[in-house]
Amino acid sequence: MQRYVYQVVEVREKMLGGKISGDRLEKLLNDRAGEGWQLKTITAAEIKGRVGPGGVEGLLVTFERPVD
């Protein structure tokens, strides 16, 4: 049976929110693919900000790869 490991990356454009650029997301995907990771899911989420309570809109990007 194949086993996998997972990596979850929080992505947001700016500390105070804002739209996430396609170029930035594309770079993240290509960088992880170069390390052998495969995209599993992209989920919109409220991500805790660095300042104050509450969060900002962002993405949780989940990657997987087989365990060697």
Buried (B, 14 or more C-beta within 10 A) or exposed (E): EEEEEEEEBEBBBEEEBEEBEEEEBEEBBEEBEEEEBEEBEBEEBEBEBEEEEEEBBBBBBBBEBEEE
